[in-house]
């Protein structure tokens, strides 16, 4: 069992849940987070490292050997002010960079939060980008690569997103009509699944959708 974990994207919605769960988990002894700006949180198990993700050497120096990496980083059109190149730098470049560094440092597992419907051939920018990211990471020599494809994420966000709040109200009412993998899911459950996969990695490339994410979130 792994007792250390690295989190990329700890300031985000799923990343915050993951950070809190990892710090509360008695079997985890060290949580390393790579951040662009230090978070206002202190814990004896927490190691914060401020990095410039465009500086490969700096990021490499911050990632320890043989430690599972949980990548929950992501942005929004609002945050990048509609700049598609800036969006890609966050959602594609950072996961690929950290996966390549992880592989070079013999990471025991790389766990990525993607999205249901990710497809490199999609005409939708978001789905296409997620699909391209998955494809790129599959070419990296990771001995254990887990891809989570949740649908609509439920839970309270610090950032107000009107469209998502409406969807969070409507989707639970009609979720019984949807195929399993398209059902909404709590962000905290996605985080719990990531932590479990990091603690007990399995070799190979694995996809996880709604039902399996939920099942793994309840283990341990």
Residue pairs with C-beta under 8 A, 6 or more apart in sequence:
1 27
1 199
1 200
2 67
2 68
2 108
2 109
2 198
2 199
2 200
2 201
3 27
3 28
3 29
3 30
4 28
4 29
4 30
4 31
4 32
4 64
4 67
4 68
5 22
5 28
5 30
5 31
5 32
5 67
5 68
5 69
5 70
5 195
5 198
5 199
6 32
6 33
6 34
6 63
6 64
6 67
6 68
6 69
6 70
7 15
7 18
7 19
7 22
7 31
7 32
7 33
7 34
7 69
7 70
7 72
8 15
8 33
8 34
8 69
8 70
8 71
8 72
8 73
8 94
8 95
8 98
9 15
9 71
9 72
9 73
9 74
9 113
10 16
10 18
10 19
10 33
10 34
10 35
10 39
10 72
11 35
11 37
11 39
12 72
12 73
12 74
13 153
13 155
13 157
13 159
13 187
14 72
14 113
14 153
14 187
14 190
14 191
14 194
15 72
15 73
15 191
17 155
17 187
17 188
17 190
17 191
17 192
18 70
18 72
18 191
18 194
18 195
19 31
19 33
19 41
19 46
21 188
21 191
21 192
21 195
22 28
22 31
22 45
22 195
23 31
23 43
23 45
23 46
25 195
27 199
28 45
28 195
28 199
29 45
30 45
30 47
31 43
31 45
31 46
31 47
32 47
32 49
32 62
32 63
32 64
32 67
33 39
33 46
33 47
33 48
33 49
34 49
34 51
34 53
34 59
34 62
34 63
34 98
35 48
35 49
35 50
35 51
36 50
36 51
36 52
36 53
37 50
38 48
38 50
39 48
49 62
51 58
51 59
51 62
52 58
52 59
53 59
53 93
53 94
53 97
54 89
56 97
56 101
59 97
59 98
59 101
60 101
60 104
60 105
63 69
63 98
63 101
63 102
63 105
63 107
64 105
65 105
65 106
66 105
66 106
66 107
66 108
67 105
67 107
67 108
68 107
68 108
68 109
68 110
68 111
68 197
68 198
68 199
68 201
69 98
69 99
69 102
69 107
69 109
69 110
69 111
70 111
70 194
70 195
70 198
71 94
71 95
71 98
71 99
71 110
71 111
71 112
71 113
72 113
72 191
72 194
73 90
73 91
73 94
73 95
74 90
74 91
74 113
75 86
75 87
75 90
75 91
76 159
76 161
77 87
78 161
80 86
80 87
80 90
84 125
87 125
87 129
88 129
91 129
91 130
91 133
92 129
92 132
92 133
92 136
95 112
95 133
95 137
96 133
96 136
96 137
96 140
98 110
99 110
99 112
99 137
99 140
99 142
99 145
100 140
102 110
102 142
103 110
103 140
103 141
103 142
106 143
107 142
107 143
107 144
108 143
108 144
108 201
109 142
109 144
109 145
109 146
109 197
109 198
109 201
110 137
110 140
110 142
110 144
110 145
110 146
111 146
111 148
111 194
111 197
111 198
112 133
112 134
112 137
112 145
112 146
112 147
112 148
113 148
113 150
113 190
113 194
114 130
114 133
114 134
114 147
114 148
114 149
115 126
115 127
115 130
115 149
115 150
115 151
116 149
116 150
116 151
116 181
116 182
116 209
116 210
117 127
117 130
117 149
118 127
118 130
118 131
118 133
118 134
118 149
119 127
119 128
119 130
119 131
120 128
120 131
120 132
120 134
120 135
121 128
121 131
122 128
122 131
134 147
137 145
137 147
138 145
138 205
142 205
143 203
144 201
144 202
144 203
144 204
145 204
145 205
145 206
146 194
146 197
146 201
146 206
146 208
147 205
147 206
147 207
147 208
148 190
148 193
148 194
148 208
148 213
149 181
149 207
149 208
149 209
150 185
150 190
150 209
150 210
150 213
151 178
151 181
151 182
151 183
151 184
151 185
151 210
152 164
152 167
152 168
152 171
152 184
152 185
153 164
153 184
153 185
153 186
153 187
153 190
154 168
154 171
154 172
154 184
154 185
154 186
154 187
155 186
155 187
155 188
157 164
167 184
168 184
171 183
171 184
172 184
175 183
175 184
180 209
180 210
180 211
181 209
181 210
181 211
182 210
183 210
185 210
185 213
185 214
188 217
189 213
189 214
189 217
190 213
190 217
191 217
192 216
192 217
192 218
193 208
193 212
193 213
193 214
193 216
193 217
196 216
196 217
196 219
196 220
197 208
197 216
199 220
208 216
